[in-house]
Amino acid sequence: MDASTAQTQDRLRTRRIAATLPIYLATIFLSAFLLFGIQPMFAKMVLPRLGGSPGVWSVAMVFFQAVLLLGYAYAHWIVAHLSLRRAALVHLGLMVAVLILSLPIHIAPGFERAPHEGEVLWLIGLFAASVGLPFFAVAANGPLLQAWFSRTGHSHAADPYFLYAASNVGSFLALITYPFMVEPLLPLAIQAKAWAWSFGFLFAGIAACAGLAIGAGRADLPAAANAPSGISVSHAQRAGWIGLAFVPSGLLVAVTAHISTDVAAAPLLWVLPLALFLLTFVIVFQRRPVLRHRWMLHLQLMLAVGFLIAIVLKPTIGWGLMLALHLGLFFATAMVAHGELVKRRPDAVHLTEFYLWMSFGGVLGGLFSGLLAPVLFNSVLEYELLVVAGLFCRPGITSIRLPKWVGMGLAVAAAGLFVAVVAKEQQRTDQIRSFFGLYRISETEDGTFRRLSHGTTVHGVQRIRNDDGSPATGRPEALSYYFTGGAIADGIEAVRRTHGGALRQVAAVGVGTGSLACQIRPGETWSFYEIDTRVITIATDPARFSFISQCAPGVPFIVGDARLTLGDAAPASLDVIVVDAFSSDAVPVHLLTREALALYLAKLAPGGALLFHISNRNMDLAPVVAATAHELGLTTWVRGTQQTAELTRENKYSPQVAMVARSPSDLRFGPGEPWKAEDPTRTKPWRDDYADIIGAIWRRVTR
């Protein structure tokens, strides 16, 4: 080789090394952005199939964690067993298959309507058929590209873990930009096409990364053969990785379900905890973390004390501060667990194995909170258990070394205690848990009233004893939001007046305790639409609530999401559609969109009206209903809350209600009823692919 050729090769090598880090960083960033951008996008597509339930996102997180594990296992296998050149061909071939078979992202045929039972398995099948292959292909890129980078000859190649921080920056930005930029500006169809085009650019980036690594030489040997032997990994180390990944992953699902139940099942509330989860990885995998580990240890203890006070004393501090407490404790606990995880990472030769076991722990945590806990517990006990488990991730506890017999004894005792707790939970009758939430049946302190609560919101009340303590008998009085003289009852009466005092057919979306059944008049045909069979079981059990059995024993129940089941109703057949399907204080957004109102309108008879129960502690929904209805040429009247001390004593809750009709003549409000025409220009209409949750919250805060 002459000097000129050697100089040329040196220049090419220098250029290759200089280009390596920017190309790898850009590709890893794009891969992570797509990996976490697909999650809220597709979950939003799925939400209308299952009533906007927060459980959709819980199952989605479990599914994505499981496929992430499969992606990491695939990356580990091809790095360990295939030469770099063959591994690159296999992975690029997989991406070509994704481009041909799965893009753009869409809901797979055969999943148009959810079953009445087995929602979890149906959802997993839906996710697998629709996005399983593209998510799997992208999930493998993180550890795969880091392993390839370790073979490039770059000065940082010996410790490629810093690329994981770059990966999580991309994931974090994908989650943050989705609710603030992507969701409000781009329809779902455009989002899916943009994802497909970005996947094409990712393909080019993966090919470039493979070429840079192959150009460093020895590309025909497996990665394991090119790496130094390092120190072998023990079973105890693997168990530690699994445990430290299990706790924050399980806590992620639990805290997300908790906060989305009481605000809204929407991407904004989903991505906040997940973004914080990823932010912890960004921080702890830095060479010099901006938040020191000892700070997080102190913060975790402080917030854990605040959490205990909130559970025991239940102070009234507002949902904003409670949200900050829950998210703060989650962030601090994840920082502690992930910080300990990073301290225990192996050298680069075991990189893909480390990510594999870490992902396995994450899947176990997600399975526990998302799938097992709702079956094992009749309360949200997993949340408290995981907060306690987070304290066991602290270094002062994990570094304790016990004799083997002591450790086994403690493990047996913990398992026995867990079984006892599960058995006790299974015997509870005051709480019922389903895919759609937690229902609590309780009595007032004086034993006069029985209540049904979902999350933090009362969904129905019945008097069970008279003031003198004797049992209440006979036809029950509709209480809570449905009392005679309240906005819901008066709204129905306003339509009755235009139909000569009686309605023909009425659809009531949402059952609760069945209180609304006691507003049915003789000769009227009502149907109740309910997505959760557990709610129907509660409402039709006379030992719990007797509204249905006493007021409308033969009323039909139509099970399923109202957007789908109402589609089976005859056109122009319904005089009134009552939409009262909120869970806790969460809003099934898809029941308030333009597409939903268009469906209702098609089923509404001439002179009919829509009634929306929009009481909400966190959001101002009246402008949403008015703006969306106005786009369809409809007019909206709103009656606000008028709660008094006397109504409170009687367990009657004055609701906020919106009435929507084609013409003012379709409604005849009674004298003195405070209904007001709502301004439709205060906000933008909601659509299936657009919902301004932040604006609705802001209007409530500033009102």
Secondary structure, DSSP 4 states (H G I P E B T S, - for coil): --HHHHHHHHHHHHHHHHHHHHHHHHHHHHHHHHHHHHHHHHHHHHGGGGTT-THHHHHHHHHHHHHHHHHHHHHHHHHHHSBHHHHHHHHHHHHHHHHHHT-S--PPTT-SS--SS-HHHHHHHHHHHHHHHHHHHHHTHHHHHHHHHTTS--TTTT-TTHHHHHHHHHHHHHHHHIIIIIHHHS-HHHHHHHHHHHHHHHHHHHHHHHHHHHTTS-TTSBHHHHS---PPPPHHHHHHHHHHHHHHHHHHHHHHHHHHHSS-SSHHHHHHHHHHHHHHHHHHTSSS-SS-HHHHHHHHHHHHHHHHHHHHH-----HHHHHHHHHHHHHHHHHHHHHHHHHT---GGGHHHHHHHHHHHHHHHHHIIIIIHHHH-SS-HHHHHHHHHHHTTSHHHHT----HHHHHHHHHHHHHHHHHHHHHHHT-SSEEEETTEEEEEEE-TTSSEEEEEETTEEEEEEE-B-TTSPBP-SSPPP-BTT-TTSHHHHHHHHHHHHTTT--SEEEEE--TTSGGGGGPPTT-EEEEEES-HHHHHHHT-TTT--HHHHH-TT--EEES-HHHHGGGSPTT-EEEEEE---BTTB--GGGSSHHHHHHHHHHEEEEEEEEEE---SS---HHHHHHHHHHTT-EEEEE-----HHHHHTTB----EEEEESSGGG--PPTT---EEPPTTSSPPPBTTB--HHHHHHHHHH-
